[in-house]
Amino acid sequence: MSVITRFAPSPTGRLHVGNIRTALINWMYARAHGGQFLLRIDDTDTERSTKAFEDGIVTDLAWLGLSHDLFMRQSERFARYDAAIKELKDEGRLYPCYETPEELELKRKVQLGRGRPPVYDRAALKLTDAARADFEARGVSPHWRFLLDHEMVGWSDLVHGEISIDTASLSDPVLIRADGQPLYTLPNICDDLDFGVTHVIRGEDHITNTAVQVQLFALLGDRVPTFGHHPLMTGAGGEGLSKRLGSLSIESLRADGFEAMALNSLLARIGTSDPVEPFQSLDQLVAAFDIGRVSRSPAKFDPAELAHLNERLLHDMPYEAVRARLDEMGVGGDALFWETVRPNLAKLADAVEWWQVVSGPVAPVIEDTAFIATAADLLPNAAFGPDSWKAWTAA
């Protein structure tokens, strides 16, 4: 069976380093196994989803080189989700609940106060027909929960190894909101089944959800995909990234002049047992990728490490890889110019300043005329190259 992985962003904001790391791992896994990569736009939240954010997702992935083989939008598949809802209702696996958020929160506090886990008590299953009719008559729209089988659910995780969860310790999850909109769980199952997704690789905050989804896969389809749950990303000091995601969006990093492969190289290696080093191409990254080396410890993202990696990448980048971009910036230097200045670059845009120095005119500020005259006399006679500066200053 051909490997198919997926990345499923919601077009309610810009992509950031956290979700791009998930996209990159899925993309590399598919490419390493000769498989396909599905880009799925999870736009069932019609109020918050926008075309501008969807376009931004596509732009960011294209800049990073993470091309997709398959594409879909969930907003085009509501009929499919409605059919799955009907199937689950017919099988008695979805049941209506009428509690308000305030009532559910009160139940939760009472359970915690008694030292019990805050698991939904299935009170809605005990409602009489008359009680349900009364709610309906008062215009109370129900939300719908999935009736879990209380059992041990286990799977062999690509990152964590063997995992088992007792679903009796979980609340029956809400699959349909009171306004009739399906929450992300059910559409995800339908899409993974219909598009043949074989491997679901995502953050470890979804581990508990996976136990629920395994039961849904078994009910709605004939197979369960392989799961992998990578640790979440933190800041350099172990702090969460949530408050800093605006400055760590792919859009902002691109605007700041970082190289796509510097970001790819860093995100592919942090949180693994492999050393962080610059790769000049995605093909090189894929050839070195092994999901078995993904650690169970959090991946620490340090902007300073990205900046250092960006410099290392530029210092080894061949002229042909930047020639067209230099032309676009108005830098007319040749390969010799590039090889001479690249050791001094932190960002590619720095080459513009060096080109101005080389091509002039430059109005110098001369504070020591005698020193300048001596320096001019000591200029190397040979053609300028990577060692010219060292030879000149050592004279």
N, C-alpha and C positions, 0 to 999 in steps of 0.2 A: 504494500500500500504506500503510495506517494505521500510524503510528509506535507502537511498544510498547517501553517501557523497563522496567527492573526494579531492585528493591533486594532483596538477598538476605542478610539478617543471620542469624547463628546465635544461637539462644536459649540461649547459655551465659554470658551476662553482660549488663550494661546498655549501651545505646547511648551513644556518646561523640561529641565534636565531629568526630572524624576520619571515622567512618562516616556521620554525619548529613550531612556535606558531600557525600559521594557520593550519598546519598539525595536531597538537595536538587537537585543538578545533574541527576540523572535525572528527577526530578519536573518541574523547570522545562523541561527539553528536551521532555518529552512534552506538557506543557501548551502550550508555545510552538508546537508543530506540530499541535495539535488531536488528540493521540494519547492513549494510555492508559498508566497506571502500574501495574505488577504488584508486589505485596508477596509475596515468597516466603520462607517460613520454612525455612532450611536446618538441619533437625533430624535429620539422619541419624546424628549422634553421640548415640545414645540414652542413653548413660551420663551425659553432661554437660548435655544439653538439659533444660530445665524449663519447665513451663507458666507459672510465675511470671515468668521472663525473657521468654517470648513475650508475655505480657500487658503487661509493661513496654515492649516494643518498640512494641506497638500504641498504648499510652498516650502514649509520647513523640512518635510521629509525629502523633497526633491533636492534641496540644498545639501542635505546630508548624504544624498546618494541612495537612500533607502526606497528603491522603486518597488511598487506593488505589482503582483500578477493578477490579482482579483480585486474587485471593488464593489461595494454595496452601501446603501443607506437604509437604515432601519425604518425611516419614515415612509418608505415605499412598500413596506411589508406588513402593514397592520392587519390585512386580511388573513395572513398566515398566523399571526399571533392570536387573532380571534378564534381561528379554528382550533388552535392548541388549547385555548381557554375552555372552549366548548367540550373538547375531549376530556379535560381534567374534571370539569363539572359533571359530565356524564358518568365518570368513573368514581364520583364521590370524593375526589381528592382536593377540591376547592370548596371552602365553606364561607358563608357571609358572616362578617363581624360588624357590630354596631358601636363599639366603644369609641369614645372621643379620645383625642390625645391626652387630655387632662385625666380622664379615668384610667388610661393605661399607665400614666406616670404615677398615679396614686397607688395602683397595684404594685408597681415596681418598687416604690418606696416601702410599702408594707412588707413585701417579700424580703428586701434587703434588711429591714429592721428586725425581722425574725431569723436572720442568718441564712436565708435561703437564696438560691440563685434566681435572678429575675427572669423566669421563664413563663411565657404566656400560659395561662391555666386552662385554655380551651373552653372558657365559659360559654362562648357563642354556640358550641355544639350542644349545649344543654337547653338552649332556648326552645320554647314551644312554638308551634305554628302560630298561635295567637299572639305571642310576644313579637315574633318577626313581623306579623301583619301590622301590629301596632306601630313598630318602627317605620314601616313603609308608609303607613297612613299619615304619620307625622312628617313625612318627607326626608327621613334619615336615609342617606345612601350608604350602603355597606362597603367596606373594603373586604378583600377576599384573601384568605390565608390558605397555604398549601398544607394539607394534612400529612405530616411526616410519618413514615414507618419508624417506630422506635427500635433501632438496631445499631449494631456496630458497622460503620462504613469505613472501609480502608482502601488505600491505593498506594502504589509505589511512586513516590515523588522524585522527579528528576534532580532536585536539590536536597531535599530533607530525608530521602529514603522512605522507609515504611511509615505511614501515618494512619492512625485509626481514631475515629471520633464517634462517640455515643450520641446519636441524634436525640435521645431522650433528654439530653442536657441542653437542647436548643429549643427556642420558640418556633412554632410553626411560622414560617416567613410569610409576610404580606407580598403577594404577587400582583395584585391589582388594587390601585388606589380607589378611593371613594368616587372620584370623577370618571372612573372607567379606564384610566390609562394604565397599561402594564408597566410595572417597575422593571429594572434592567435584567433581572434574573431570567424570566421566561423568554424574552426575545433572544437573549444570548444563547440559550439552549437550542431554540429553533434554528437560529442562524448557524451555529456550529454544526448541527446535524445536516442542514440542507446544503451547506457549502463544503462539507467533508473535512472540517477541521480535525486534525489528528492529534495535535499537541496544543494545550492551553498553558502558556507560560506567563505568569503575572506575579504581582507582589504578594508577599506572605500574609498581608492583611486579608486575603481572600481564602485562606485555608479553611476556616469554618464554613464559608459559603460553599466550598467544594463538596462538603458532605451532603448538603442539600441538593446540589446540582447533580451529583451522582445518581440520586434517586430520580430526579427529573429526566435525566438522560435515559435511564432504564425504562421509564414509563412512556416517553415520547419517541424513542428511537430504539435502534438495535445495537448500539455500541456506546462505549464511554471513552472519551479521549484520554490520552496520557497527560498528566498534570505536572507542572513544575512551579514552585513558588520561591522566587528569589527574595532575599532580605531587602527591606526598604533602604532608601538613601538618606543620609543625614549630612549635616554640615561637618566641617573639619573637626570640630570639638564634640561631635556626637549629638548636637542639637538638631531639632527638626527643621526641615526646609520650608515649611508652609508659609512663614511670614516673609520669606525672601524670594519666593518664586517669581515675582514680577521682574526682579533684576536677573533672574536665571532663566528667563524665557529664551527659546531658541531665536526668536526675533531680535531680542536685545543683544544676545551674544554675537549674532551675525553682524548687527549694526556696529558693535564694538570692534569689529575687525578680526575676530577669531577665525581660524581655519576650520572648515568642517571636519577634516580628518584629525585635527587635534582634539576636538570634542568627541568624535567617534572613538579615537584611541583611548582617551581617558575613561569614557563610560563603559567601554568593553572590558577594561582591566581592573577598575576599582571594585573591591568586593570579591576578588578572585585571588587564587594563589599565584597568579602570574605577575611579573613585574610590569609596572606602568612604563611604557615606552612609545615613541611616536611611530605610527605606521603611515606610509605614503599612499596606501590604497586600501579599499575595502576587501579586495581579493586577498591581500596579505593578512588582514584581520580574520577573515573567514577561515583561511588555512590554519591559523593558530588557535581557533576557537574550540573550546571543549566545555560544555555546560557542567561537566563533572567537576570542574575546578572553581565553580562559583561557590563562595563561602557561605556559611550560615550566619556570619556576622554582618552587621550593617555596612553598607558601602559608603565611605566618607568622601563627599565632594568638596574639594578645596579650590576656589577660584585661582589662588596663587599657583597651584599645581597645574591648572589648565594654562595659565600664562606661560609658565616655564616650558610646558610641553609644546606650546605654540611656537616658542622660540626655537626649540630643538628641531621641530618639524621644518621650519623655514630654513634653518641653517644647512639642512641636508637636501632641500628640495631642488630637483634638477630644473634647469632653465626652461626646458620645453613645457614643464608643468605650469609655469607662471607666465610664459611669453604673451599669451593673448590677454591676460589680465593686466600685465604691465602696459601693453599697448592701449588698453581702455583707460588707464590712469594717466596716459600721456608721457609715460616713461619710455624713451627711445633707446635705452641701452641694450647692448648685445649680451651674449653669454658671458663674456669676460667681465662686463660691468656687474652682472648678476652675481657671479661667483666671487667678485671682489667685495660687494657690499652685503651679501646675505648674512655673514657672520655677525653683522651689527644690527640686524633687524629683530624687533619684537613683534611687529605686525607688518604685513605686506605693504600697507600704506606708507610705512617709513621709507620705502624705496623712492617715493616721490621727492622727499627732502634730499636724499642722496643724489638723485638725478639732477636736482637744481644746483647742488654743489659742483657736480662734475661738468654739467653743460653750461653753467653760468647764465648771465653775468652775476657775480657775487661782489658786493661792495664790502671789502674787509675793513675791520677796525684795527689799525696798526698801532700798538702801544709801545713796541720795542723795535725800532727800525733796524738796529744792528743785528738783533736776533733773527729777524725775518730775512735779512740779507744772507746771513750765514746758512740758514735753513735752505734758502733757494740755491746756494752754491752746492749744498750737499744732496740735492735731489738725485736719485738714482738715474743713471743714463739708460738703463735697460727699459724694455716695455713694462708698463705697469701690470701687476698681477696680484695674487693673494698675499704675497710676501713683501710687497713694495713698502708698505707702512713700517713693518718691522725693520727692514733694511735701512730705511731713511732715519728713523728715530734712534737707531743704534749707532749711526755714523758719528 
